[in-house]
């Protein structure tokens, strides 16, 4: 992931169980600015938690903090960014119930026009192993780190319970709605699902809709700039399904295009099939 950090530009790579930072521009002989190698004193309670598994790098709205959901360690690692040197300073992590497996997250910051209340910054995270979407009010502490107050935690699925073996994966936001891909639920046999969540002006989210992913093992997805279309990358069936999106209600609609990309993947091998998609305009 590449991020503009005001005076410095850094490239963050979370490969294996480590985070490396580099100054830009990159060159073949450039050494890392910092390397953080992650370890656990003992395995977690789920089989997938045999070691740290950092899944994503997230910048907060101020550009002063870096967050890394670690599925293996049941925590979101937090760093404060020194804008002068580009170095990362370790802050206390956001810890989860054992077996949760936080995978992805995103920030949202309200505007004064959104509510009569003071502006609020929210962090939303998706836990793959526990199946929960969690919402936190973010506070900026005098210590130079972040505070998190959980306001919600629920399973983003009809009835509040995932089918046996089903797991959420990607978390994304478009307009006033959040979306998460649901793998292995076969909610629209043989296809899996995409869940839609409505976000209120105070940051509260509620389940709104479940629709087909038009393929199996949906992993990533992206909306166009107008917010009228969503491309869904289905890893298992290795296809990109493009569906309509109502920019007012946030609801996903009919399939308008479907593109096969390479050979289908294997459910038992996450390195096969279609891994990721980007919508560039």
Secondary structure, 3 states (H helix, E strand, C coil): CEEEECCEEEEEEEECCEEEEEECCCCCCCCCCEEEECCCCCCCCCHHHCCCCECCCEECCCCCEEEEEECCCCEEEEEEECCCCCCEEEEEEEECCCCCCEEEEEEEECCHHHCCCCCCEEEEEEECCCCEEEEEEEEECCCCCEEEEEEEEEECCHHHCCCCCCEEEEEEEECCEEEEEEECCCCECCECEEEEEEECCCCCEEEEEEEECCCCCEEEEEECCCCCEEEEEECCCCEEEEEEECCCCCCEEEEEEEEECCCCCECCECCCCCCCCCCCC
